[in-house]
Amino acid sequence: MDSSAFETAADALLIDLQTKIEAALDAVDPEIELRGGILTVVLDDGGQFVINKHAPTRQIWVSSPIGGAAHYAWDDGAKLWRSTRSDATLHAALAADLAQASGLTVTL
């Protein structure tokens, strides 16, 4: 994936995640902000998730109070963002962490 394609894909991903997280966590009314390629989700208990694009490595980086830090690279064969350290996918890992932190069912 070249730089331009990464920027386009990463921006679309962050917007999609923002929309889906807002819908999934509506009952707990989190503070959600997308600015400058950084999506921040703050829960009432102080738990904070940060999802951002990292252009130099063409990765999506996630910081979670549940799972810690993770990096995801585009898997062109599977057409999804996969962890650089395991077989986990961005959507599944983030949904599980958000569900555990919020006590709600989260599907991304």
Biopython code that builds the backbone (N, CA, C, O; Angstrom):
import numpy as np
from Bio.PDB.StructureBuilder import StructureBuilder

atoms = [
    (1, "MET", "N", (0.860, -1.166, 0.000)),
    (1, "MET", "CA", (0.000, 0.000, 0.000)),
    (1, "MET", "C", (0.907, 1.229, 0.000)),
    (1, "MET", "O", (1.777, 1.366, 0.860)),
    (2, "ASP", "N", (0.699, 2.120, -0.969)),
    (2, "ASP", "CA", (1.517, 3.332, -1.001)),
    (2, "ASP", "C", (0.976, 4.365, -0.017)),
    (2, "ASP", "O", (-0.080, 4.161, 0.583)),
    (3, "SER", "N", (1.685, 5.457, 0.149)),
    (3, "SER", "CA", (1.330, 6.477, 1.148)),
    (3, "SER", "C", (-0.055, 7.060, 0.928)),
    (3, "SER", "O", (-0.816, 7.239, 1.878)),
    (4, "SER", "N", (-0.380, 7.354, -0.309)),
    (4, "SER", "CA", (-1.682, 7.939, -0.621)),
    (4, "SER", "C", (-2.820, 6.973, -0.299)),
    (4, "SER", "O", (-3.829, 7.359, 0.292)),
    (5, "ALA", "N", (-2.643, 5.718, -0.694)),
    (5, "ALA", "CA", (-3.664, 4.710, -0.402)),
    (5, "ALA", "C", (-3.803, 4.502, 1.103)),
    (5, "ALA", "O", (-4.912, 4.330, 1.609)),
    (6, "PHE", "N", (-2.673, 4.517, 1.823)),
    (6, "PHE", "CA", (-2.724, 4.370, 3.277)),
    (6, "PHE", "C", (-3.525, 5.508, 3.903)),
    (6, "PHE", "O", (-4.402, 5.264, 4.731)),
    (7, "GLU", "N", (-3.233, 6.736, 3.520)),
    (7, "GLU", "CA", (-3.939, 7.890, 4.082)),
    (7, "GLU", "C", (-5.439, 7.781, 3.848)),
    (7, "GLU", "O", (-6.235, 8.024, 4.755)),
    (8, "THR", "N", (-5.816, 7.417, 2.638)),
    (8, "THR", "CA", (-7.233, 7.276, 2.303)),
    (8, "THR", "C", (-7.880, 6.171, 3.128)),
    (8, "THR", "O", (-8.950, 6.365, 3.705)),
    (9, "ALA", "N", (-7.231, 5.011, 3.182)),
    (9, "ALA", "CA", (-7.778, 3.879, 3.935)),
    (9, "ALA", "C", (-7.828, 4.166, 5.430)),
    (9, "ALA", "O", (-8.814, 3.839, 6.090)),
    (10, "ALA", "N", (-6.783, 4.771, 5.969)),
    (10, "ALA", "CA", (-6.728, 5.062, 7.402)),
    (10, "ALA", "C", (-7.789, 6.092, 7.800)),
    (10, "ALA", "O", (-8.450, 5.938, 8.827)),
    (11, "ASP", "N", (-7.950, 7.135, 6.991)),
    (11, "ASP", "CA", (-8.973, 8.142, 7.292)),
    (11, "ASP", "C", (-10.366, 7.531, 7.261)),
    (11, "ASP", "O", (-11.190, 7.812, 8.131)),
    (12, "ALA", "N", (-10.633, 6.691, 6.254)),
    (12, "ALA", "CA", (-11.941, 6.029, 6.156)),
    (12, "ALA", "C", (-12.168, 5.104, 7.346)),
    (12, "ALA", "O", (-13.272, 5.044, 7.886)),
    (13, "LEU", "N", (-11.126, 4.383, 7.754)),
    (13, "LEU", "CA", (-11.224, 3.490, 8.904)),
    (13, "LEU", "C", (-11.570, 4.267, 10.169)),
    (13, "LEU", "O", (-12.471, 3.873, 10.909)),
    (14, "LEU", "N", (-10.871, 5.355, 10.422)),
    (14, "LEU", "CA", (-11.106, 6.133, 11.644)),
    (14, "LEU", "C", (-12.515, 6.713, 11.679)),
    (14, "LEU", "O", (-13.150, 6.722, 12.733)),
    (15, "ILE", "N", (-13.010, 7.192, 10.551)),
    (15, "ILE", "CA", (-14.380, 7.712, 10.498)),
    (15, "ILE", "C", (-15.382, 6.594, 10.760)),
    (15, "ILE", "O", (-16.343, 6.775, 11.507)),
    (16, "ASP", "N", (-15.154, 5.437, 10.142)),
    (16, "ASP", "CA", (-16.042, 4.288, 10.338)),
    (16, "ASP", "C", (-16.027, 3.832, 11.793)),
    (16, "ASP", "O", (-17.081, 3.559, 12.368)),
    (17, "LEU", "N", (-14.838, 3.747, 12.391)),
    (17, "LEU", "CA", (-14.750, 3.351, 13.793)),
    (17, "LEU", "C", (-15.452, 4.347, 14.700)),
    (17, "LEU", "O", (-16.146, 3.949, 15.636)),
    (18, "GLN", "N", (-15.282, 5.632, 14.435)),
    (18, "GLN", "CA", (-15.946, 6.647, 15.244)),
    (18, "GLN", "C", (-17.464, 6.438, 15.223)),
    (18, "GLN", "O", (-18.112, 6.440, 16.270)),
    (19, "THR", "N", (-18.014, 6.260, 14.036)),
    (19, "THR", "CA", (-19.463, 6.075, 13.893)),
    (19, "THR", "C", (-19.935, 4.822, 14.629)),
    (19, "THR", "O", (-20.931, 4.861, 15.351)),
    (20, "LYS", "N", (-19.227, 3.728, 14.448)),
    (20, "LYS", "CA", (-19.626, 2.463, 15.070)),
    (20, "LYS", "C", (-19.445, 2.479, 16.585)),
    (20, "LYS", "O", (-20.274, 1.927, 17.309)),
    (21, "ILE", "N", (-18.387, 3.096, 17.068)),
    (21, "ILE", "CA", (-18.164, 3.174, 18.515)),
    (21, "ILE", "C", (-19.209, 4.068, 19.165)),
    (21, "ILE", "O", (-19.720, 3.742, 20.236)),
    (22, "GLU", "N", (-19.535, 5.194, 18.531)),
    (22, "GLU", "CA", (-20.581, 6.071, 19.062)),
    (22, "GLU", "C", (-21.892, 5.310, 19.203)),
    (22, "GLU", "O", (-22.567, 5.433, 20.225)),
    (23, "ALA", "N", (-22.263, 4.532, 18.202)),
    (23, "ALA", "CA", (-23.506, 3.766, 18.244)),
    (23, "ALA", "C", (-23.451, 2.669, 19.308)),
    (23, "ALA", "O", (-24.406, 2.483, 20.062)),
    (24, "ALA", "N", (-22.341, 1.949, 19.367)),
    (24, "ALA", "CA", (-22.218, 0.827, 20.305)),
    (24, "ALA", "C", (-22.184, 1.265, 21.764)),
    (24, "ALA", "O", (-22.702, 0.573, 22.641)),
    (25, "LEU", "N", (-21.570, 2.423, 22.021)),
    (25, "LEU", "CA", (-21.402, 2.890, 23.402)),
    (25, "LEU", "C", (-22.357, 4.006, 23.792)),
    (25, "LEU", "O", (-22.149, 4.679, 24.802)),
    (26, "ASP", "N", (-23.394, 4.203, 23.005)),
    (26, "ASP", "CA", (-24.346, 5.294, 23.258)),
    (26, "ASP", "C", (-24.900, 5.269, 24.686)),
    (26, "ASP", "O", (-25.109, 6.322, 25.288)),
    (27, "ALA", "N", (-25.135, 4.081, 25.221)),
    (27, "ALA", "CA", (-25.719, 3.956, 26.553)),
    (27, "ALA", "C", (-24.816, 4.477, 27.665)),
    (27, "ALA", "O", (-25.309, 4.854, 28.728)),
    (28, "VAL", "N", (-23.502, 4.505, 27.441)),
    (28, "VAL", "CA", (-22.582, 4.984, 28.477)),
    (28, "VAL", "C", (-22.046, 6.376, 28.169)),
    (28, "VAL", "O", (-21.235, 6.915, 28.923)),
    (29, "ASP", "N", (-22.500, 6.959, 27.058)),
    (29, "ASP", "CA", (-22.191, 8.334, 26.678)),
    (29, "ASP", "C", (-20.708, 8.701, 26.816)),
    (29, "ASP", "O", (-20.353, 9.587, 27.593)),
    (30, "PRO", "N", (-19.852, 8.019, 26.061)),
    (30, "PRO", "CA", (-18.426, 8.331, 26.138)),
    (30, "PRO", "C", (-18.102, 9.645, 25.438)),
    (30, "PRO", "O", (-18.895, 10.151, 24.644)),
    (31, "GLU", "N", (-16.943, 10.184, 25.737)),
    (31, "GLU", "CA", (-16.437, 11.349, 25.019)),
    (31, "GLU", "C", (-15.623, 10.799, 23.849)),
    (31, "GLU", "O", (-14.622, 10.111, 24.051)),
    (32, "ILE", "N", (-16.056, 11.103, 22.631)),
    (32, "ILE", "CA", (-15.394, 10.584, 21.430)),
    (32, "ILE", "C", (-15.014, 11.754, 20.541)),
    (32, "ILE", "O", (-15.838, 12.615, 20.234)),
    (33, "GLU", "N", (-13.739, 11.772, 20.128)),
    (33, "GLU", "CA", (-13.268, 12.865, 19.277)),
    (33, "GLU", "C", (-12.316, 12.305, 18.222)),
    (33, "GLU", "O", (-11.434, 11.498, 18.516)),
    (34, "LEU", "N", (-12.523, 12.758, 16.987)),
    (34, "LEU", "CA", (-11.609, 12.429, 15.893)),
    (34, "LEU", "C", (-11.023, 13.737, 15.391)),
    (34, "LEU", "O", (-11.730, 14.601, 14.873)),
    (35, "ARG", "N", (-9.711, 13.860, 15.558)),
    (35, "ARG", "CA", (-9.039, 15.092, 15.142)),
    (35, "ARG", "C", (-7.611, 14.755, 14.711)),
    (35, "ARG", "O", (-6.870, 14.081, 15.427)),
    (36, "GLY", "N", (-7.248, 15.234, 13.538)),
    (36, "GLY", "CA", (-5.878, 15.078, 13.065)),
    (36, "GLY", "C", (-5.396, 13.644, 12.942)),
    (36, "GLY", "O", (-4.226, 13.353, 13.191)),
    (37, "GLY", "N", (-6.301, 12.745, 12.556)),
    (37, "GLY", "CA", (-5.905, 11.352, 12.410)),
    (37, "GLY", "C", (-5.811, 10.589, 13.710)),
    (37, "GLY", "O", (-5.224, 9.508, 13.755)),
    (38, "ILE", "N", (-6.390, 11.143, 14.781)),
    (38, "ILE", "CA", (-6.376, 10.498, 16.097)),
    (38, "ILE", "C", (-7.807, 10.400, 16.615)),
    (38, "ILE", "O", (-8.485, 11.414, 16.780)),
    (39, "LEU", "N", (-8.257, 9.183, 16.870)),
    (39, "LEU", "CA", (-9.577, 8.938, 17.432)),
    (39, "LEU", "C", (-9.395, 8.622, 18.909)),
    (39, "LEU", "O", (-8.702, 7.671, 19.271)),
    (40, "THR", "N", (-10.024, 9.430, 19.758)),
    (40, "THR", "CA", (-9.920, 9.251, 21.203)),
    (40, "THR", "C", (-11.300, 8.915, 21.760)),
    (40, "THR", "O", (-12.288, 9.571, 21.432)),
    (41, "VAL", "N", (-11.356, 7.898, 22.597)),
    (41, "VAL", "CA", (-12.597, 7.481, 23.257)),
    (41, "VAL", "C", (-12.319, 7.461, 24.752)),
    (41, "VAL", "O", (-11.479, 6.697, 25.226)),
    (42, "VAL", "N", (-13.034, 8.309, 25.495)),
    (42, "VAL", "CA", (-12.851, 8.377, 26.943)),
    (42, "VAL", "C", (-14.149, 7.933, 27.607)),
    (42, "VAL", "O", (-15.213, 8.499, 27.357)),
    (43, "LEU", "N", (-14.047, 6.917, 28.452)),
    (43, "LEU", "CA", (-15.203, 6.415, 29.185)),
    (43, "LEU", "C", (-15.332, 7.139, 30.519)),
    (43, "LEU", "O", (-14.374, 7.737, 31.008)),
    (44, "ASP", "N", (-16.525, 7.079, 31.100)),
    (44, "ASP", "CA", (-16.785, 7.773, 32.360)),
    (44, "ASP", "C", (-15.842, 7.367, 33.486)),
    (44, "ASP", "O", (-15.517, 8.184, 34.348)),
    (45, "ASP", "N", (-15.399, 6.108, 33.485)),
    (45, "ASP", "CA", (-14.522, 5.647, 34.566)),
    (45, "ASP", "C", (-13.075, 6.089, 34.355)),
    (45, "ASP", "O", (-12.195, 5.744, 35.143)),
    (46, "GLY", "N", (-12.831, 6.858, 33.281)),
    (46, "GLY", "CA", (-11.494, 7.361, 33.019)),
    (46, "GLY", "C", (-10.699, 6.529, 32.032)),
    (46, "GLY", "O", (-9.609, 6.927, 31.619)),
    (47, "GLY", "N", (-11.235, 5.371, 31.648)),
    (47, "GLY", "CA", (-10.552, 4.546, 30.653)),
    (47, "GLY", "C", (-10.482, 5.282, 29.329)),
    (47, "GLY", "O", (-11.475, 5.852, 28.877)),
    (48, "GLN", "N", (-9.320, 5.274, 28.707)),
    (48, "GLN", "CA", (-9.137, 6.008, 27.461)),
    (48, "GLN", "C", (-8.535, 5.110, 26.386)),
    (48, "GLN", "O", (-7.539, 4.422, 26.608)),
    (49, "PHE", "N", (-9.162, 5.137, 25.225)),
    (49, "PHE", "CA", (-8.676, 4.433, 24.048)),
    (49, "PHE", "C", (-8.193, 5.478, 23.059)),
    (49, "PHE", "O", (-8.848, 6.502, 22.865)),
    (50, "VAL", "N", (-7.051, 5.227, 22.431)),
    (50, "VAL", "CA", (-6.530, 6.117, 21.398)),
    (50, "VAL", "C", (-6.208, 5.262, 20.179)),
    (50, "VAL", "O", (-5.425, 4.315, 20.257)),
    (51, "ILE", "N", (-6.822, 5.611, 19.057)),
    (51, "ILE", "CA", (-6.592, 4.902, 17.799)),
    (51, "ILE", "C", (-6.080, 5.938, 16.812)),
    (51, "ILE", "O", (-6.751, 6.938, 16.558)),
    (52, "ASN", "N", (-4.903, 5.708, 16.256)),
    (52, "ASN", "CA", (-4.355, 6.703, 15.338)),
    (52, "ASN", "C", (-3.628, 6.071, 14.170)),
    (52, "ASN", "O", (-3.157, 4.935, 14.236)),
    (53, "LYS", "N", (-3.553, 6.842, 13.102)),
    (53, "LYS", "CA", (-2.790, 6.378, 11.947)),
    (53, "LYS", "C", (-1.332, 6.779, 12.144)),
    (53, "LYS", "O", (-1.034, 7.867, 12.638)),
    (54, "HIS", "N", (-0.441, 5.892, 11.752)),
    (54, "HIS", "CA", (0.991, 6.154, 11.862)),
    (54, "HIS", "C", (1.570, 6.037, 10.460)),
    (54, "HIS", "O", (1.936, 4.951, 10.010)),
    (55, "ALA", "N", (1.646, 7.173, 9.779)),
    (55, "ALA", "CA", (2.036, 7.208, 8.370)),
    (55, "ALA", "C", (3.425, 6.630, 8.083)),
    (55, "ALA", "O", (3.575, 5.922, 7.087)),
    (56, "PRO", "N", (4.444, 6.896, 8.902)),
    (56, "PRO", "CA", (5.776, 6.376, 8.565)),
    (56, "PRO", "C", (5.821, 4.851, 8.419)),
    (56, "PRO", "O", (6.571, 4.326, 7.596)),
    (57, "THR", "N", (5.019, 4.145, 9.215)),
    (57, "THR", "CA", (5.007, 2.685, 9.142)),
    (57, "THR", "C", (3.782, 2.144, 8.403)),
    (57, "THR", "O", (3.655, 0.940, 8.181)),
    (58, "ARG", "N", (2.885, 3.057, 8.028)),
    (58, "ARG", "CA", (1.613, 2.699, 7.372)),
    (58, "ARG", "C", (0.842, 1.698, 8.231)),
    (58, "ARG", "O", (0.367, 0.667, 7.754)),
    (59, "GLN", "N", (0.738, 2.039, 9.510)),
    (59, "GLN", "CA", (0.039, 1.203, 10.479)),
    (59, "GLN", "C", (-1.011, 2.019, 11.214)),
    (59, "GLN", "O", (-0.975, 3.250, 11.229)),
    (60, "ILE", "N", (-1.939, 1.307, 11.819)),
    (60, "ILE", "CA", (-2.891, 1.882, 12.757)),
    (60, "ILE", "C", (-2.423, 1.457, 14.139)),
    (60, "ILE", "O", (-2.227, 0.271, 14.405)),
    (61, "TRP", "N", (-2.247, 2.434, 15.010)),
    (61, "TRP", "CA", (-1.801, 2.140, 16.369)),
    (61, "TRP", "C", (-2.965, 2.317, 17.329)),
    (61, "TRP", "O", (-3.748, 3.259, 17.206)),
    (62, "VAL", "N", (-3.070, 1.406, 18.280)),
    (62, "VAL", "CA", (-4.149, 1.431, 19.268)),
    (62, "VAL", "C", (-3.544, 1.380, 20.661)),
    (62, "VAL", "O", (-2.661, 0.572, 20.948)),
    (63, "SER", "N", (-4.039, 2.257, 21.514)),
    (63, "SER", "CA", (-3.698, 2.221, 22.930)),
    (63, "SER", "C", (-5.004, 1.965, 23.679)),
    (63, "SER", "O", (-5.964, 2.724, 23.552)),
    (64, "SER", "N", (-5.024, 0.897, 24.451)),
    (64, "SER", "CA", (-6.236, 0.478, 25.145)),
    (64, "SER", "C", (-5.940, 0.248, 26.622)),
    (64, "SER", "O", (-4.895, -0.308, 26.959)),
    (65, "PRO", "N", (-6.847, 0.669, 27.513)),
    (65, "PRO", "CA", (-6.628, 0.399, 28.931)),
    (65, "PRO", "C", (-6.781, -1.089, 29.262)),
    (65, "PRO", "O", (-6.409, -1.521, 30.353)),
    (66, "ILE", "N", (-7.314, -1.857, 28.346)),
    (66, "ILE", "CA", (-7.498, -3.298, 28.553)),
    (66, "ILE", "C", (-6.344, -4.078, 27.924)),
    (66, "ILE", "O", (-5.656, -4.830, 28.613)),
    (67, "GLY", "N", (-6.131, -3.903, 26.630)),
    (67, "GLY", "CA", (-5.155, -4.698, 25.896)),
    (67, "GLY", "C", (-3.787, -4.065, 25.744)),
    (67, "GLY", "O", (-2.863, -4.700, 25.236)),
    (68, "GLY", "N", (-3.646, -2.832, 26.175)),
    (68, "GLY", "CA", (-2.365, -2.147, 26.033)),
    (68, "GLY", "C", (-2.162, -1.598, 24.635)),
    (68, "GLY", "O", (-3.124, -1.238, 23.956)),
    (69, "ALA", "N", (-0.922, -1.533, 24.209)),
    (69, "ALA", "CA", (-0.583, -0.971, 22.895)),
    (69, "ALA", "C", (-0.532, -2.081, 21.853)),
    (69, "ALA", "O", (-0.071, -3.190, 22.121)),
    (70, "ALA", "N", (-1.021, -1.752, 20.650)),
    (70, "ALA", "CA", (-0.984, -2.703, 19.538)),
    (70, "ALA", "C", (-0.835, -1.930, 18.238)),
    (70, "ALA", "O", (-1.278, -0.789, 18.113)),
    (71, "HIS", "N", (-0.202, -2.584, 17.277)),
    (71, "HIS", "CA", (-0.006, -1.985, 15.951)),
    (71, "HIS", "C", (-0.647, -2.908, 14.929)),
    (71, "HIS", "O", (-0.539, -4.130, 15.033)),
    (72, "TYR", "N", (-1.322, -2.316, 13.931)),
    (72, "TYR", "CA", (-2.015, -3.093, 12.919)),
    (72, "TYR", "C", (-1.594, -2.631, 11.531)),
    (72, "TYR", "O", (-1.550, -1.433, 11.251)),
    (73, "ALA", "N", (-1.287, -3.588, 10.669)),
    (73, "ALA", "CA", (-0.912, -3.308, 9.286)),
    (73, "ALA", "C", (-1.975, -3.907, 8.369)),
    (73, "ALA", "O", (-2.627, -4.891, 8.716)),
    (74, "TRP", "N", (-2.138, -3.308, 7.212)),
    (74, "TRP", "CA", (-3.125, -3.784, 6.257)),
    (74, "TRP", "C", (-2.699, -5.135, 5.696)),
    (74, "TRP", "O", (-1.577, -5.290, 5.213)),
    (75, "ASP", "N", (-3.597, -6.107, 5.762)),
    (75, "ASP", "CA", (-3.393, -7.429, 5.177)),
    (75, "ASP", "C", (-4.202, -7.447, 3.887)),
    (75, "ASP", "O", (-5.418, -7.640, 3.905)),
    (76, "ASP", "N", (-3.515, -7.246, 2.772)),
    (76, "ASP", "CA", (-4.201, -7.102, 1.494)),
    (76, "ASP", "C", (-4.915, -8.385, 1.084)),
    (76, "ASP", "O", (-5.973, -8.329, 0.456)),
    (77, "GLY", "N", (-4.358, -9.525, 1.427)),
    (77, "GLY", "CA", (-4.996, -10.789, 1.080)),
    (77, "GLY", "C", (-6.327, -10.980, 1.790)),
    (77, "GLY", "O", (-7.306, -11.417, 1.184)),
    (78, "ALA", "N", (-6.359, -10.651, 3.076)),
    (78, "ALA", "CA", (-7.574, -10.813, 3.879)),
    (78, "ALA", "C", (-8.459, -9.576, 3.872)),
    (78, "ALA", "O", (-9.607, -9.628, 4.313)),
    (79, "LYS", "N", (-7.929, -8.463, 3.374)),
    (79, "LYS", "CA", (-8.663, -7.187, 3.318)),
    (79, "LYS", "C", (-9.089, -6.723, 4.704)),
    (79, "LYS", "O", (-10.250, -6.385, 4.933)),
    (80, "LEU", "N", (-8.113, -6.714, 5.637)),
    (80, "LEU", "CA", (-8.376, -6.227, 6.994)),
    (80, "LEU", "C", (-7.083, -5.804, 7.653)),
    (80, "LEU", "O", (-5.992, -6.084, 7.155)),
    (81, "TRP", "N", (-7.217, -5.124, 8.785)),
    (81, "TRP", "CA", (-6.059, -4.666, 9.560)),
    (81, "TRP", "C", (-5.711, -5.762, 10.555)),
    (81, "TRP", "O", (-6.533, -6.123, 11.396)),
    (82, "ARG", "N", (-4.489, -6.294, 10.463)),
    (82, "ARG", "CA", (-4.039, -7.399, 11.305)),
    (82, "ARG", "C", (-2.882, -6.940, 12.196)),
    (82, "ARG", "O", (-2.045, -6.140, 11.780)),
    (83, "SER", "N", (-2.850, -7.453, 13.409)),
    (83, "SER", "CA", (-1.791, -7.121, 14.359)),
    (83, "SER", "C", (-0.427, -7.483, 13.779)),
    (83, "SER", "O", (-0.274, -8.486, 13.082)),
    (84, "THR", "N", (0.556, -6.645, 14.085)),
    (84, "THR", "CA", (1.924, -6.937, 13.650)),
    (84, "THR", "C", (2.601, -7.932, 14.591)),
    (84, "THR", "O", (3.709, -8.390, 14.311)),
    (85, "ARG", "N", (1.948, -8.272, 15.703)),
    (85, "ARG", "CA", (2.552, -9.154, 16.704)),
    (85, "ARG", "C", (1.808, -10.470, 16.907)),
    (85, "ARG", "O", (2.310, -11.379, 17.568)),
    (86, "SER", "N", (0.608, -10.566, 16.335)),
    (86, "SER", "CA", (-0.193, -11.780, 16.505)),
    (86, "SER", "C", (-1.139, -11.889, 15.309)),
    (86, "SER", "O", (-1.034, -11.127, 14.348)),
    (87, "ASP", "N", (-2.048, -12.830, 15.382)),
    (87, "ASP", "CA", (-3.012, -13.007, 14.301)),
    (87, "ASP", "C", (-4.293, -12.209, 14.561)),
    (87, "ASP", "O", (-5.253, -12.336, 13.800)),
    (88, "ALA", "N", (-4.328, -11.398, 15.609)),
    (88, "ALA", "CA", (-5.517, -10.621, 15.965)),
    (88, "ALA", "C", (-5.825, -9.591, 14.887)),
    (88, "ALA", "O", (-4.932, -9.094, 14.201)),
    (89, "THR", "N", (-7.108, -9.284, 14.755)),
    (89, "THR", "CA", (-7.523, -8.232, 13.828)),
    (89, "THR", "C", (-7.929, -7.002, 14.630)),
    (89, "THR", "O", (-8.380, -7.104, 15.771)),
    (90, "LEU", "N", (-7.763, -5.865, 14.022)),
    (90, "LEU", "CA", (-8.071, -4.592, 14.689)),
    (90, "LEU", "C", (-9.508, -4.561, 15.189)),
    (90, "LEU", "O", (-9.754, -4.271, 16.359)),
    (91, "HIS", "N", (-10.449, -4.857, 14.312)),
    (91, "HIS", "CA", (-11.859, -4.746, 14.693)),
    (91, "HIS", "C", (-12.227, -5.689, 15.842)),
    (91, "HIS", "O", (-12.920, -5.289, 16.777)),
    (92, "ALA", "N", (-11.767, -6.930, 15.772)),
    (92, "ALA", "CA", (-12.108, -7.896, 16.821)),
    (92, "ALA", "C", (-11.466, -7.527, 18.152)),
    (92, "ALA", "O", (-12.124, -7.569, 19.191)),
    (93, "ALA", "N", (-10.190, -7.166, 18.128)),
    (93, "ALA", "CA", (-9.489, -6.824, 19.371)),
    (93, "ALA", "C", (-10.063, -5.567, 20.007)),
    (93, "ALA", "O", (-10.276, -5.519, 21.218)),
    (94, "LEU", "N", (-10.314, -4.549, 19.189)),
    (94, "LEU", "CA", (-10.854, -3.301, 19.720)),
    (94, "LEU", "C", (-12.267, -3.509, 20.259)),
    (94, "LEU", "O", (-12.607, -2.984, 21.319)),
    (95, "ALA", "N", (-13.087, -4.262, 19.545)),
    (95, "ALA", "CA", (-14.454, -4.529, 20.020)),
    (95, "ALA", "C", (-14.432, -5.259, 21.358)),
    (95, "ALA", "O", (-15.208, -4.930, 22.255)),
    (96, "ALA", "N", (-13.553, -6.245, 21.501)),
    (96, "ALA", "CA", (-13.455, -6.992, 22.762)),
    (96, "ALA", "C", (-13.012, -6.088, 23.903)),
    (96, "ALA", "O", (-13.560, -6.168, 25.002)),
    (97, "ASP", "N", (-12.031, -5.230, 23.659)),
    (97, "ASP", "CA", (-11.552, -4.318, 24.704)),
    (97, "ASP", "C", (-12.621, -3.300, 25.082)),
    (97, "ASP", "O", (-12.815, -3.019, 26.265)),
    (98, "LEU", "N", (-13.316, -2.744, 24.094)),
    (98, "LEU", "CA", (-14.378, -1.777, 24.380)),
    (98, "LEU", "C", (-15.520, -2.438, 25.156)),
    (98, "LEU", "O", (-16.091, -1.832, 26.062)),
    (99, "ALA", "N", (-15.847, -3.670, 24.803)),
    (99, "ALA", "CA", (-16.910, -4.396, 25.508)),
    (99, "ALA", "C", (-16.514, -4.640, 26.963)),
    (99, "ALA", "O", (-17.318, -4.443, 27.873)),
    (100, "GLN", "N", (-15.286, -5.065, 27.170)),
    (100, "GLN", "CA", (-14.835, -5.316, 28.539)),
    (100, "GLN", "C", (-14.811, -4.028, 29.357)),
    (100, "GLN", "O", (-15.196, -4.031, 30.527)),
    (101, "ALA", "N", (-14.368, -2.945, 28.762)),
    (101, "ALA", "CA", (-14.272, -1.674, 29.482)),
    (101, "ALA", "C", (-15.635, -1.062, 29.774)),
    (101, "ALA", "O", (-15.823, -0.417, 30.806)),
    (102, "SER", "N", (-16.582, -1.263, 28.870)),
    (102, "SER", "CA", (-17.886, -0.597, 29.018)),
    (102, "SER", "C", (-18.960, -1.490, 29.608)),
    (102, "SER", "O", (-19.955, -0.991, 30.133)),
    (103, "GLY", "N", (-18.778, -2.802, 29.533)),
    (103, "GLY", "CA", (-19.815, -3.723, 29.984)),
    (103, "GLY", "C", (-20.934, -3.898, 28.966)),
    (103, "GLY", "O", (-21.975, -4.475, 29.278)),
    (104, "LEU", "N", (-20.722, -3.403, 27.751)),
    (104, "LEU", "CA", (-21.732, -3.504, 26.692)),
    (104, "LEU", "C", (-21.258, -4.461, 25.607)),
    (104, "LEU", "O", (-20.071, -4.773, 25.512)),
    (105, "THR", "N", (-22.188, -4.914, 24.802)),
    (105, "THR", "CA", (-21.849, -5.703, 23.630)),
    (105, "THR", "C", (-21.404, -4.733, 22.543)),
    (105, "THR", "O", (-22.126, -3.791, 22.215)),
    (106, "VAL", "N", (-20.235, -4.955, 21.994)),
    (106, "VAL", "CA", (-19.695, -4.052, 20.972)),
    (106, "VAL", "C", (-19.349, -4.869, 19.727)),
    (106, "VAL", "O", (-18.614, -5.854, 19.793)),
    (107, "THR", "N", (-19.890, -4.438, 18.608)),
    (107, "THR", "CA", (-19.588, -5.046, 17.313)),
    (107, "THR", "C", (-19.067, -3.952, 16.415)),
    (107, "THR", "O", (-19.724, -2.928, 16.227)),
    (108, "LEU", "N", (-17.896, -4.158, 15.865)),
    (108, "LEU", "CA", (-17.322, -3.190, 14.935)),
    (108, "LEU", "C", (-17.221, -3.839, 13.583)),
    (108, "LEU", "O", (-16.762, -3.211, 12.630)),
]
sb = StructureBuilder()
sb.init_structure("model")
sb.init_model(0)
sb.init_chain("A")
sb.init_seg("    ")
for serial, (resi, resn, name, xyz) in enumerate(atoms, 1):
    if name == "N":
        sb.init_residue(resn, " ", resi, " ")
    sb.init_atom(name, np.array(xyz, "f"), 0.0, 1.0, " ", f" {name:<3s}", serial, name[0])
structure = sb.get_structure()
